[in-house]
Amino acid sequence: MKKSIKWHGHANFQINTRWGNILIDPWFEENPSCKIKPSECGDISMVLVTHDHFDHVGETVEICKNTGAKLFAIVETALKLKDMGINDDQIVNGIGFNIGGTVEENGIKFTMVEAHHSSASGVPVGYIITFPDGFTIYHAGDTSIFASMQTYGELYNIDIAMLPIGGVFTMDPRQAAYACKLLKCKSIIPMHWGSFPVLEQNTENLIKEIKALKLDTKVISLNPGEEIEVE
């Protein structure tokens, strides 16, 4: 069954599937890379937030209130977003969940994993998303490289890893390429680049680093607003 992945720039992804449509880190309004407004995303079933920085929380509250979407977030960030207007019954598990935990919605399994970054509430996280047909996506959130990525690569058959490459606030292309080696992912969609002048401005260095490591990982270089279909 085909699924589509659309990159709205920065760490903001939309994944459309037969089991529901997912937004991750839905930063739209002040995102210099974003081409559309949240209202143009259509029917959203689930919203995942990796940490509480403005460029990742984005319009989460507005989207959840307007669409009835379920919120997935670590407990403390979920409670923070609840105080900002999201109803209890829209928060997965009632209060959110935590690192190492897996929750299921519409047959999709969401496993919360660690990320190395900062957050005013809770801690930053990533998500491993396993669809009912076995297709698996890893959204790393904002993070540096860390050794446990090797464990994720052994535990999960990762089809696509969404990894930051911008540097300064996250890992850079060299680290991201080595992360692919640890994760054993089939493909990478680089993210968190190009949205600010201080960040990496293209994916050329990532491609060079992947080649230098002689990896089979496919680099899927999307421009903001681009959408691909995946099996």
Secondary structure, 3 states (H helix, E strand, C coil): CCEEEEECCCCCEEEEECCEEEEECCCCCCCCCCCCCHHHHCCCCEEECCCCCHHHHCCHHHHHHHHCCEEECEHHHHHHHHHCCCCHHHECCCCCECCCCEEEECCEEEEEEECCCCCCCCCCEEEEEECCCCCEEEECCCCCCCCCHHHHHHHCCCCEEEEECCCCCCCCHHHHHHHHHHHCCCEEEEECCCCCCCCCCCCHHHHHHHHHCCCCCEECCCCCCCEEEEC
